Amino acid sequence: MPIAVYVLGLSVFALGTSEFMLSGLLPPIAEDMEVTIPQAGLLISAFAIGMVVGAPLLAIATLRLPRRTTLVALLAAFGVGQVAGALAPDYPLLFASRVVSALACAGFWAVGSAVAIAMVPVTSRARAMAVMIGGLSVANVLGVPAGAFLGEHLGWRSAFWAVAAASAVALVGVVTLVPAIPLPAERPRVRTELMVFRQRQVWLAIATVALAAGGTFCFFSYLAPLLTEVAGLAEHWVPMVLGLFGIGAVIGAAIGGRVADAHLFGVLLTGTGASTLLLVTAGLTAGLPVVIVAVSFLLGISAFYTAPALNARMFNVAGAAPTLAGATTTAAFNLGNTGGPWIGGTVIDADLGFAATGWAGAVLTALALGTAAVSLRYQRRESSRLVASSLPRQEVPQRP
């Protein structure tokens, strides 16, 4: 695995920390900006929506630009967004800084994924994506708790400064260690790349990604209140259980990345099926502390075990448009990360309780399992047709 792929993973660590750290900083931000906590929570939604919208838009806008130059520009813009957030005197400017950061983050994910794929052979695509996803997993394990710690002891702005510093280190790494990726001999055309969306396999891959992510985050977004109000755990257990989920995510991404290149659909089906069973278990046993803690750890493994395969699958079916493939995967993941918590909140508002988020998440992951199975069926059918068309035709003897 080229060292440049690990540099991209380091960059994703900074991006991921910024994306998720606000979940532990909402109360001090709300107090300082003189807004309600739900209004402060819109900063998280703004980032997610910016990722959904920004990934395809920036992928198209930078299609003909040199890849490394694009990565440097986007990472620099992301760092500027963090500095602007740290210095923001009021809520509107802080909100604007989150939108700018989200757009730069989305573009970096899209282009960075394409660059990582371009630097490795086809048989190592899932491993390359596992490294980048590993950066996101480590952000959940280390970056987010560190941001919450800084926010508690040095003020919420210190967390923004820390992410700005991390992005500066990542920027140096990209400039010095990521090679120049030559553009294709034939200049990419937006119309040509957009044609991949005519393929049903691309839409099945999008649906699988969005549903799998949505199912996981439908439950995970409300894990903290479930642990304290349903399982009866003390509040100091919450960071530890969230950390266990993150550790599971690191383990799952590492295993999935090594297995998915040889058994892509095997990873998709078994991982998504395991997530479905775990979410059902969570719905049934939410009041049992030991079980729900174990389920949280195992769900981290199963959810991120499938992530490299989900990314690699998109690049396989949209190989003619690698930059848009990365952008589409990013948008689909964030669509699930936005829609899943919304569905979970709807279930809770319907007075079904926090445990019902497990059931709602299981429905989503079960649908993801179904779309993956349909995709596998179509692929087998297409492979059979290719084999049949390659066989020599037998001549039928003519009667005298």
C-alpha positions as MATLAB code, in Angstrom:
seq = 'MPIAVYVLGLSVFALGTSEFMLSGLLPPIAEDMEVTIPQAGLLISAFAIGMVVGAPLLAIATLRLPRRTTLVALLAAFGVGQVAGALAPDYPLLFASRVVSALACAGFWAVGSAVAIAMVPVTSRARAMAVMIGGLSVANVLGVPAGAFLGEHLGWRSAFWAVAAASAVALVGVVTLVPAIPLPAERPRVRTELMVFRQRQVWLAIATVALAAGGTFCFFSYLAPLLTEVAGLAEHWVPMVLGLFGIGAVIGAAIGGRVADAHLFGVLLTGTGASTLLLVTAGLTAGLPVVIVAVSFLLGISAFYTAPALNARMFNVAGAAPTLAGATTTAAFNLGNTGGPWIGGTVIDADLGFAATGWAGAVLTALALGTAAVSLRYQRRESSRLVASSLPRQEVPQRP';
ca = [
       0.000    0.000    0.000;
       1.611    3.314   -1.062;
       2.410    5.717    1.774;
       0.373    8.366   -0.056;
      -2.788    6.371    0.709;
      -1.973    6.607    4.429;
      -1.463   10.364    4.015;
      -4.973   10.550    2.581;
      -6.172    8.537    5.584;
      -4.535   11.097    7.900;
      -6.342   13.864    6.037;
      -9.633   12.032    6.482;
      -8.907   11.855   10.219;
      -8.898   15.667   10.358;
     -12.006   15.905    8.179;
     -13.874   13.290   10.187;
     -13.001   14.867   13.515;
     -14.472   18.165   12.343;
     -17.581   16.468   10.997;
     -18.483   14.629   14.204;
     -16.918   16.626   17.055;
     -19.829   19.055   17.358;
     -21.950   16.342   18.976;
     -19.905   16.888   22.148;
     -19.702   20.684   21.851;
     -23.334   21.736   21.370;
     -24.066   23.009   24.923;
     -21.067   25.404   25.147;
     -21.582   26.577   21.554;
     -25.270   27.255   22.224;
     -24.427   29.194   25.387;
     -21.665   31.245   23.768;
     -23.663   32.025   20.615;
     -26.869   32.656   22.591;
     -28.920   30.131   20.635;
     -30.853   27.024   21.657;
     -29.255   23.592   21.549;
     -31.529   22.524   18.619;
     -30.340   25.617   16.715;
     -26.749   24.683   17.490;
     -27.572   21.174   16.278;
     -28.333   22.653   12.868;
     -24.575   23.106   12.496;
     -24.312   19.302   12.296;
     -27.134   19.089    9.754;
     -25.563   21.878    7.686;
     -22.311   19.914    7.481;
     -24.075   16.705    6.428;
     -26.206   18.457    3.804;
     -23.108   20.251    2.523;
     -21.453   16.851    2.087;
     -24.428   15.467    0.161;
     -24.661   18.466   -2.177;
     -20.993   19.376   -2.368;
     -19.527   15.990   -3.298;
     -21.034   15.693   -6.806;
     -20.882   19.430   -7.511;
     -17.194   19.759   -6.655;
     -16.382   16.491   -8.412;
     -17.823   17.930  -11.628;
     -16.276   21.375  -11.094;
     -12.765   19.925  -10.612;
     -13.054   17.147  -13.189;
     -10.394   18.566  -15.517;
      -8.041   19.919  -12.845;
      -4.855   18.138  -11.694;
      -5.733   15.764   -8.877;
      -3.007   16.712   -6.383;
      -3.555   20.419   -6.936;
      -7.256   19.908   -6.291;
      -6.560   18.013   -3.060;
      -4.217   20.755   -1.830;
      -6.735   23.494   -2.623;
      -9.616   21.661   -0.936;
      -7.592   20.817    2.165;
      -6.442   24.434    2.425;
     -10.050   25.641    2.102;
     -11.067   23.182    4.812;
      -8.381   24.530    7.135;
      -9.520   28.098    6.473;
     -13.058   27.019    7.345;
     -11.837   25.692   10.700;
      -9.985   28.932   11.463;
     -13.084   30.930   10.510;
     -15.159   28.769   12.863;
     -12.695   29.305   15.704;
     -12.840   33.078   15.196;
     -16.582   33.360   14.415;
     -18.100   36.170   16.520;
     -21.707   35.106   15.960;
     -23.889   32.171   14.915;
     -24.427   33.106   11.215;
     -20.676   33.262   10.566;
     -20.116   29.993   12.431;
     -22.870   28.420   10.320;
     -21.241   29.747    7.130;
     -17.869   28.334    8.195;
     -19.448   24.899    8.629;
     -20.921   25.046    5.125;
     -17.535   26.007    3.630;
     -15.815   23.220    5.578;
     -18.444   20.699    4.477;
     -18.061   21.590    0.800;
     -14.266   21.288    1.010;
     -14.580   18.026    2.953;
     -16.979   16.586    0.376;
     -14.721   17.520   -2.513;
     -11.659   16.069   -0.787;
     -13.450   12.786   -0.117;
     -14.556   12.529   -3.751;
     -11.187   13.369   -5.311;
      -9.149   11.640   -2.589;
     -11.051    8.378   -3.083;
     -10.382    8.500   -6.832;
      -6.680    9.219   -6.204;
      -6.383    6.339   -3.715;
      -8.008    3.967   -6.199;
      -5.736    5.207   -9.006;
      -2.592    4.458   -6.975;
      -3.340    0.758   -6.372;
      -4.194   -2.231   -8.570;
      -7.807   -3.302   -8.990;
      -7.233   -6.185   -6.561;
      -6.380   -3.744   -3.747;
      -9.189   -1.216   -4.090;
     -11.038   -2.271   -0.961;
      -7.816   -2.186    1.087;
      -7.077    1.344   -0.126;
     -10.579    2.463    0.810;
     -10.211    0.721    4.178;
      -7.239    2.973    4.948;
      -9.268    6.109    4.192;
     -12.273    4.810    6.127;
      -9.857    3.897    8.913;
      -9.039    7.598    9.212;
     -12.728    8.249    9.807;
     -12.903    5.421   12.342;
      -9.905    6.741   14.269;
     -11.559   10.175   14.250;
     -14.481    8.617   16.116;
     -12.178    6.839   18.593;
      -9.667    9.631   19.260;
     -10.599   12.840   17.482;
     -14.159   13.268   18.720;
     -13.417   12.530   22.405;
     -10.324   14.776   22.177;
     -12.485   17.568   20.753;
     -14.954   17.159   23.610;
     -12.076   17.203   26.128;
     -10.616   20.386   24.653;
     -14.049   21.979   24.549;
     -14.619   21.196   28.220;
     -11.243   22.456   29.472;
     -10.139   25.124   26.970;
     -13.403   26.196   25.360;
     -15.136   24.934   22.211;
     -13.038   27.169   19.945;
      -9.898   25.247   20.913;
     -11.324   22.158   19.212;
     -11.591   24.099   15.942;
      -7.989   25.298   16.310;
      -6.839   21.717   16.909;
      -8.555   20.482   13.739;
      -7.041   23.396   11.806;
      -3.592   22.300   13.028;
      -4.278   18.674   12.047;
      -5.396   19.760    8.581;
      -2.165   21.802    8.219;
      -0.113   18.671    8.978;
      -2.197   16.712    6.472;
      -1.679   19.469    3.901;
       2.100   19.162    4.228;
       1.788   15.405    3.782;
      -0.299   15.747    0.624;
       2.100   18.295   -0.895;
       5.204   16.209   -0.183;
       4.061   12.588   -0.438;
       1.059   12.324   -2.783;
       2.339   11.920   -6.366;
       0.952   13.799   -9.324;
      -1.785   11.654  -10.854;
      -1.835   12.262  -14.621;
      -5.175   13.055  -16.193;
      -6.425   10.636  -18.870;
      -5.149   11.189  -22.411;
      -8.711   12.062  -23.398;
      -9.951   14.941  -21.281;
     -12.868   13.928  -19.041;
     -16.264   15.178  -20.112;
     -19.055   15.834  -17.671;
     -21.658   14.419  -20.014;
     -19.689   11.202  -20.446;
     -19.222   10.740  -16.702;
     -22.883   11.446  -15.997;
     -23.848    8.607  -18.334;
     -22.867    6.077  -15.645;
     -26.099    6.997  -13.872;
     -27.995    5.213  -16.615;
     -26.802    1.921  -15.144;
     -29.134    0.211  -12.696;
     -26.155   -1.288  -10.856;
     -25.003    2.231   -9.967;
     -28.397    3.065   -8.466;
     -28.466   -0.238   -6.591;
     -25.031    0.582   -5.161;
     -26.242    4.050   -4.110;
     -29.303    2.572   -2.424;
     -27.230   -0.041   -0.601;
     -24.807    2.563    0.746;
     -27.524    4.984    1.868;
     -29.672    2.300    3.509;
     -26.751    0.610    5.284;
     -25.459    3.919    6.661;
     -28.973    5.078    7.530;
     -29.718    1.920    9.496;
     -26.549    2.205   11.563;
     -26.911    5.907   12.370;
     -30.654    5.641   13.014;
     -29.631    3.684   16.118;
     -26.177    5.096   16.883;
     -27.308    8.746   16.899;
     -29.512    8.045   19.939;
     -27.227    5.575   21.685;
     -26.316    8.006   24.507;
     -29.895    8.554   25.794;
     -30.658    4.862   25.266;
     -27.720    3.914   27.496;
     -28.731    6.282   30.313;
     -32.534    6.244   30.148;
     -33.266    2.681   28.987;
     -30.233    0.596   29.995;
     -29.844    2.590   33.223;
     -26.099    3.238   32.889;
     -24.460    6.253   34.505;
     -23.468    9.126   32.223;
     -19.735    8.430   32.558;
     -20.330    5.160   30.679;
     -21.467    6.961   27.541;
     -17.996    8.050   26.262;
     -16.631    4.571   26.939;
     -19.403    2.856   24.964;
     -19.038    5.353   22.120;
     -15.311    4.628   22.186;
     -16.051    0.892   22.000;
     -18.147    1.514   18.887;
     -15.200    3.422   17.394;
     -12.734    0.643   18.253;
     -15.103   -1.829   16.625;
     -15.226    0.426   13.561;
     -11.415    0.375   13.255;
     -11.355   -3.422   13.568;
     -14.213   -3.861   11.102;
     -12.686   -1.571    8.468;
      -9.319   -3.348    8.722;
     -10.837   -6.825    8.335;
     -13.316   -5.795    5.654;
     -10.617   -4.090    3.605;
      -8.534   -7.262    3.484;
     -11.413   -9.611    2.683;
     -13.543   -7.517    0.337;
     -11.118   -7.475   -2.595;
     -11.526  -11.244   -2.971;
     -15.093  -11.653   -1.658;
     -16.865   -8.335   -2.188;
     -20.448   -9.570   -2.159;
     -19.650  -12.009    0.626;
     -18.597   -9.068    2.795;
     -21.630   -6.991    1.759;
     -24.164   -9.706    2.508;
     -22.645  -11.079    5.719;
     -21.807   -7.643    7.145;
     -25.199   -6.124    6.390;
     -26.959   -9.243    7.618;
     -24.969   -9.128   10.874;
     -25.859   -5.439   11.357;
     -29.537   -6.287   10.898;
     -29.397   -9.027   13.533;
     -27.513   -6.783   15.953;
     -30.032   -3.963   15.548;
     -32.896   -6.383   16.185;
     -31.041   -7.577   19.287;
     -30.684   -3.960   20.408;
     -34.421   -3.450   20.054;
     -35.139   -6.563   22.085;
     -32.538   -6.124   24.845;
     -32.124   -2.343   25.199;
     -32.776   -2.594   28.939;
     -29.894   -5.030   29.546;
     -26.681   -2.994   30.049;
     -24.153   -5.773   29.342;
     -25.924   -6.838   26.161;
     -26.378   -3.329   24.765;
     -22.711   -2.487   25.389;
     -21.648   -5.662   23.563;
     -24.070   -4.920   20.715;
     -22.625   -1.396   20.339;
     -19.097   -2.785   19.954;
     -20.171   -5.507   17.508;
     -22.264   -3.055   15.476;
     -19.159   -0.902   15.018;
     -17.396   -3.946   13.595;
     -20.212   -5.061   11.276;
     -21.080   -1.577    9.980;
     -17.507   -0.630    9.094;
     -16.662   -4.167    7.940;
     -18.944   -3.500    4.977;
     -17.741    0.081    4.325;
     -14.682   -0.785    2.160;
     -16.824   -3.151    0.084;
     -19.526   -0.508   -0.368;
     -16.919    1.966   -1.638;
     -15.152   -0.564   -3.871;
     -18.468   -1.711   -5.345;
     -19.282    1.812   -6.475;
     -15.907    2.154   -8.189;
     -16.399   -1.220   -9.867;
     -19.787   -0.365  -11.381;
     -18.921    3.281  -12.175;
     -15.354    2.714  -13.331;
     -15.850    4.965  -16.357;
     -16.354    7.928  -13.995;
     -13.981    7.414  -11.028;
     -14.272   10.944   -9.623;
     -18.061   10.903   -9.751;
     -17.986    7.405   -8.257;
     -16.160    8.719   -5.191;
     -18.473   11.724   -5.002;
     -21.569    9.566   -5.311;
     -20.414    7.235   -2.551;
     -19.707   10.214   -0.276;
     -23.125   11.708   -0.999;
     -24.867    8.357   -0.449;
     -23.138    7.777    2.896;
     -24.067   11.250    4.101;
     -27.614   10.838    2.823;
     -27.850    7.841    5.123;
     -26.110    9.726    7.945;
     -28.737   12.475    7.592;
     -31.818   10.370    6.909;
     -31.117    7.694    9.512;
     -31.117   10.061   12.512;
     -34.214   11.781   11.125;
     -36.061    8.444   10.969;
     -34.835    7.609   14.471;
     -36.069   10.972   15.746;
     -39.442   10.405   14.087;
     -39.746    7.031   15.825;
     -38.888    8.604   19.185;
     -41.329   11.492   18.650;
     -44.023    8.883   18.022;
     -43.540    7.769   21.670;
     -42.124    4.402   20.652;
     -39.069    4.884   22.841;
     -35.319    4.924   22.228;
     -35.215    1.141   21.850;
     -37.393    1.446   18.741;
     -34.447    3.041   16.898;
     -32.956   -0.456   16.813;
     -36.030   -1.807   15.045;
     -36.160    1.121   12.609;
     -32.455    0.725   11.866;
     -32.928   -3.007   11.283;
     -35.601   -2.281    8.667;
     -33.168   -0.016    6.792;
     -30.266   -2.475    6.899;
     -32.605   -5.301    5.847;
     -33.535   -3.210    2.791;
     -29.804   -2.683    2.143;
     -29.348   -6.452    2.320;
     -32.098   -6.803   -0.269;
     -30.579   -4.283   -2.701;
     -27.174   -5.972   -2.377;
     -28.756   -9.353   -3.140;
     -30.536   -7.932   -6.197;
     -27.257   -6.400   -7.373;
     -25.526   -9.770   -7.016;
     -28.304  -11.470   -8.985;
     -27.995   -8.957  -11.839;
     -24.217   -9.347  -11.884;
     -24.458  -13.130  -12.128;
     -26.991  -12.798  -14.928;
     -24.755  -10.351  -16.813;
     -21.731  -12.633  -16.314;
     -23.690  -15.590  -17.685;
     -24.624  -13.599  -20.771;
     -21.005  -12.586  -21.361;
     -19.863  -16.187  -21.056;
     -22.598  -17.367  -23.426;
     -21.767  -14.697  -25.992;
     -18.068  -15.633  -25.922;
     -18.686  -19.305  -26.706;
     -18.368  -20.335  -30.388;
     -21.640  -21.033  -32.090;
     -22.227  -24.607  -33.154;
     -23.289  -25.096  -36.740;
     -26.502  -27.055  -37.229;
     -26.025  -29.799  -39.899;
     -28.233  -29.336  -42.947;
     -30.391  -32.167  -44.185;
     -29.585  -33.350  -47.694;
];
